[in-house]
Amino acid sequence: MKKTYLDFEKSVESLETKIDSLKNAHDEHPTLNISSELKQLTDKADKSLHEIYDNLTAWQISQVARHPQRPYSLDYINAIFSDFRELHGDRAYGDDPAIIGGLALFEKQSVMVIGQQKGRDVKERQYRNFGMPRPEGYRKALRLYRLAEKFNIPVITLIDTPGAYPGIGAEERGQSEAIARNLYAMSELKTPILSIVIGEGGSGGALALGVADHLMMLEFSIYSVISPEGCASILWKKAEMAETAAETLGITAQRLKKLGLADSIVKEPLGGAHRDMLKTMHSVKEAISIELEKLKKHSIDNLLKRRYEKLISFGEFSQ
């Protein structure tokens, strides 16, 4: 697949285009000695990537979190879990493809994995509604939470959505109530919950999968009450103020970890998760394994107590 470069990656794009040209020339003329020049260009590209990704702004991180080649929930499910059995429908209205979930095995242990799924191409994006769930999606997730609780199976959620779908039909079917019901149910669910923000966590649409005993974020993911563009349009009435809004909102993993809203950060490969999916999957799998083992050591009563204390600590401040 041809790499997609973001606006601030132009210097890397130029170098990697030259590297590709050199490799193509070598394929056509195998006798050409390109090793020295190839190493020089590769070192320059790596250095440029380091300079860019070591100094990303919040707005640039939000662009990486939305990168069209970034791994989505199904990529993680297929790579990290085995024997995944997707379960459909909310048993009330219908099935929402923007949320996928079902039983799976993680290191030979049964888990309930639920994630928000975006699409790769136009057809799939329309089918998945661009990763924006409707009420039936959240009610499907609620059904799976309760099923996991019934059989004492840990819940693992993968968060990646711009937000809940704001259409008239969704509102008519009780979008806000469905989200609120999930928040309530997750807060008292009698089984371990582990949540991972893999891309963008937008507003209540993300929070409906994010009330957890442990919330981890990928290094270049974002989690926010509103998108930078939405915030800019409300506060400044100018979309071009999105960069300022991103800095002000504090949407990055590092900032949220510092504030105590995120519990841990999973490091991404240089240049973002999309540049080395295998390495990303390995890091996420290792992080899940470590945190899941920690959660399993707690009794249900202790888990609920810790979850409650964590939730009521949000928003505390001192003057």
C-alpha positions in Angstrom: 0.0 0.0 0.0 1.3 3.4 -0.9 2.2 5.5 2.2 0.0 8.5 3.0 2.0 11.4 4.4 0.7 14.2 6.6 1.4 17.8 5.9 4.2 18.1 8.5 5.9 15.0 7.0 6.9 16.5 3.7 10.7 16.3 4.4 10.3 12.6 5.2 8.2 12.0 2.1 10.9 13.6 -0.1 13.6 11.4 1.3 11.6 8.2 1.2 10.6 8.9 -2.4 14.3 9.0 -3.3 14.9 5.8 -1.4 12.1 4.1 -3.3 13.5 5.4 -6.6 16.9 4.0 -5.7 15.5 0.6 -4.8 13.5 0.5 -8.1 16.7 1.4 -10.0 18.5 -1.4 -8.3 15.7 -3.9 -9.1 16.1 -2.9 -12.8 19.9 -2.9 -12.7 21.1 -5.4 -10.0 24.7 -4.6 -10.6 24.3 -1.0 -9.4 26.0 -0.4 -6.0 23.5 1.7 -4.0 24.4 0.6 -0.5 26.3 3.8 0.5 23.7 6.2 -0.9 20.8 4.1 0.4 22.2 4.1 4.0 22.8 7.9 3.8 19.3 8.6 2.7 17.8 6.1 5.3 19.7 7.7 8.1 18.5 11.1 7.0 14.9 9.9 6.9 15.1 8.4 10.3 16.7 11.6 11.7 14.0 13.7 10.1 11.3 11.4 11.6 12.8 11.7 15.0 13.0 15.5 14.8 9.3 15.6 13.8 7.9 13.0 16.1 9.9 14.1 19.2 8.3 17.6 18.9 4.7 17.0 17.8 2.1 19.6 18.8 -1.3 18.4 20.1 -2.8 19.3 16.7 -0.3 17.2 14.8 -0.9 14.3 17.2 -4.6 14.5 16.5 -3.7 14.2 12.8 -1.6 11.1 13.5 -4.5 9.6 15.6 -6.7 10.0 12.5 -4.2 8.7 10.0 -6.1 6.7 7.3 -3.6 3.9 7.4 -3.6 3.6 11.2 -4.6 0.2 12.5 -8.3 -0.1 13.5 -10.1 -2.3 16.0 -10.5 -5.3 13.6 -6.7 -5.2 12.9 -6.0 -5.5 16.6 -8.7 -8.2 17.1 -7.3 -10.3 14.3 -3.6 -9.8 15.4 -3.9 -10.1 19.2 -6.9 -12.3 19.8 -7.8 -15.8 18.6 -11.0 -17.6 17.9 -13.0 -14.3 17.7 -16.7 -14.9 17.5 -18.6 -11.7 16.6 -22.0 -11.2 18.2 -24.5 -9.0 16.5 -27.5 -6.9 17.4 -29.0 -5.1 20.4 -32.1 -7.3 20.6 -34.2 -4.2 20.4 -33.7 -2.4 17.1 -30.9 -3.8 14.9 -27.2 -4.2 14.5 -24.7 -1.3 14.2 -21.5 -2.1 12.2 -19.8 0.9 13.8 -19.3 -1.2 16.9 -18.0 -4.7 16.7 -17.8 -7.1 19.6 -17.8 -10.7 20.7 -16.1 -13.5 22.5 -12.4 -14.3 21.9 -9.4 -15.9 23.4 -6.5 -13.8 24.7 -3.5 -16.0 25.7 -6.0 -18.9 26.1 -8.3 -16.9 28.4 -11.8 -16.1 27.4 -12.5 -12.3 27.0 -15.2 -10.1 25.6 -13.6 -7.7 23.2 -15.6 -4.6 21.9 -14.4 -1.9 19.6 -15.4 0.9 17.4 -14.5 0.3 13.7 -13.8 2.9 11.0 -13.6 2.0 7.3 -10.6 1.8 4.9 -12.4 2.6 1.7 -15.5 4.7 0.7 -17.8 1.6 0.8 -16.7 0.4 4.2 -16.7 3.9 5.7 -20.3 4.3 4.7 -21.1 0.8 6.1 -19.3 1.6 9.4 -20.8 5.1 9.4 -17.2 6.4 9.7 -16.9 4.8 13.1 -19.7 6.9 14.6 -22.0 4.5 16.5 -25.8 4.9 16.7 -27.9 4.0 19.8 -28.2 0.3 18.8 -24.4 0.1 18.7 -24.2 1.2 22.3 -27.0 -1.1 23.3 -25.2 -3.9 21.6 -22.1 -3.1 23.7 -24.3 -3.0 26.8 -25.7 -6.5 26.0 -22.1 -7.8 25.7 -21.0 -6.1 28.9 -23.8 -8.0 30.7 -23.0 -11.2 29.0 -19.4 -10.9 30.1 -20.5 -10.2 33.6 -22.7 -13.2 33.7 -19.9 -15.5 32.9 -17.2 -13.6 34.8 -15.2 -12.8 31.6 -12.9 -9.7 31.4 -14.0 -6.9 29.1 -11.5 -5.3 26.7 -12.6 -2.3 24.7 -10.9 -0.6 21.8 -11.8 3.1 21.5 -11.5 4.8 18.1 -14.4 7.2 17.2 -14.9 10.9 16.3 -18.0 10.6 18.5 -21.5 9.2 18.6 -23.6 9.8 15.4 -25.6 13.1 15.8 -28.3 12.3 13.2 -32.0 12.8 13.8 -32.7 9.0 13.7 -30.1 8.4 16.4 -31.5 11.1 18.6 -35.1 9.8 18.1 -33.9 6.3 19.2 -32.3 7.7 22.4 -28.7 8.3 21.7 -27.9 10.2 24.9 -29.8 7.6 27.0 -27.9 4.7 25.4 -24.6 6.4 26.2 -25.6 7.3 29.7 -26.8 3.7 30.3 -23.4 2.4 29.3 -21.6 4.7 31.7 -23.8 3.6 34.5 -23.5 -0.1 33.7 -19.7 0.0 33.3 -19.3 1.8 36.6 -20.9 -1.1 38.4 -20.0 -4.1 36.1 -18.8 -7.0 38.2 -15.9 -8.1 36.0 -12.5 -6.5 35.1 -12.6 -3.8 32.4 -9.6 -2.7 30.3 -9.9 0.1 27.8 -7.5 1.1 25.1 -7.6 4.3 23.1 -6.1 3.2 19.8 -6.9 6.3 17.7 -9.3 9.2 18.5 -11.5 9.0 21.5 -14.3 11.6 20.8 -16.7 12.8 23.5 -19.4 10.6 25.1 -19.3 8.4 22.0 -15.9 7.1 23.2 -16.7 7.3 26.9 -19.4 4.7 26.5 -16.6 2.2 26.0 -14.2 3.9 28.3 -15.4 3.6 32.0 -12.7 1.1 33.0 -10.5 -0.2 35.8 -7.5 0.7 33.6 -7.4 3.0 30.7 -4.4 2.9 28.4 -3.7 5.2 25.4 -1.4 4.7 22.4 1.3 7.3 22.4 -0.2 9.2 19.4 -3.9 8.8 20.3 -6.2 11.5 21.6 -9.1 11.6 24.0 -11.3 14.6 24.3 -14.7 15.9 25.2 -14.9 17.5 21.8 -12.9 17.6 18.6 -10.4 20.5 18.2 -12.5 21.6 15.1 -15.7 21.5 17.1 -14.2 23.4 20.0 -12.8 26.1 17.6 -16.1 26.6 15.9 -17.9 27.1 19.2 -15.4 29.3 21.0 -13.8 31.3 18.2 -16.3 30.7 15.3 -13.3 29.9 13.2 -12.2 26.4 12.0 -8.6 27.6 11.6 -8.4 27.9 15.4 -8.4 24.1 15.7 -4.7 24.1 16.4 -5.1 26.4 19.3 -8.1 24.5 20.5 -6.1 21.2 20.5 -3.4 22.7 22.7 -5.9 24.2 25.1 -8.0 21.0 25.4 -5.2 18.8 26.6 -6.1 15.9 24.4 -2.8 14.0 24.2 -1.9 10.8 26.0 1.0 12.5 27.8 -1.2 15.3 29.1 -4.0 13.0 30.1 -1.6 10.7 31.9 -0.2 13.7 33.8 -3.8 14.7 34.8 -4.6 11.1 36.0 -7.3 10.5 33.4 -5.2 7.9 31.5 -3.5 5.2 33.5 -0.7 4.2 31.1 0.7 4.9 27.6 1.7 2.3 25.0 4.7 3.5 23.0 4.3 3.5 19.3 7.0 2.9 16.6 8.8 5.9 15.2 6.4 7.7 12.9 3.2 6.2 14.4 1.4 2.9 14.6 0.7 2.7 10.9 4.5 2.6 10.0 5.0 -0.7 11.8 1.8 -2.5 12.6 3.5 -5.7 13.8 5.5 -3.9 16.4 2.4 -2.0 17.5 0.4 -5.1 17.9 3.2 -6.7 19.9 3.4 -3.7 22.2 -0.4 -3.5 22.7 -0.6 -7.3 23.4 2.2 -7.1 26.0 0.5 -4.1 27.7 -2.9 -5.9 27.8 -1.2 -9.1 29.2 0.5 -7.1 32.0 -2.6 -5.1 33.0 -5.0 -7.9 32.8 -3.0 -10.0 35.1 -2.9 -7.2 37.6 -6.7 -6.7 37.4 -7.3 -10.5 37.9 -5.6 -10.4 41.2 -8.3 -8.2 42.7 -11.6 -9.4 44.1 -14.7 -8.1 42.5 -15.6 -6.0 45.6 -12.1 -4.5 45.5 -12.3 -3.8 41.8 -15.6 -2.0 42.2 -14.2 0.0 45.1 -11.1 1.0 43.2 -13.2 1.9 40.1 -15.6 4.0 42.1 -12.7 5.9 43.8 -11.1 6.5 40.5 -14.2 7.9 38.9 -15.0 10.3 41.8 -11.4 11.5 41.7 -11.8 13.0 38.2 -12.2 16.8 38.4 -10.6 17.2 41.8 -8.4 20.3 42.1 -6.7 22.4 44.8 -6.4 26.1 45.0 
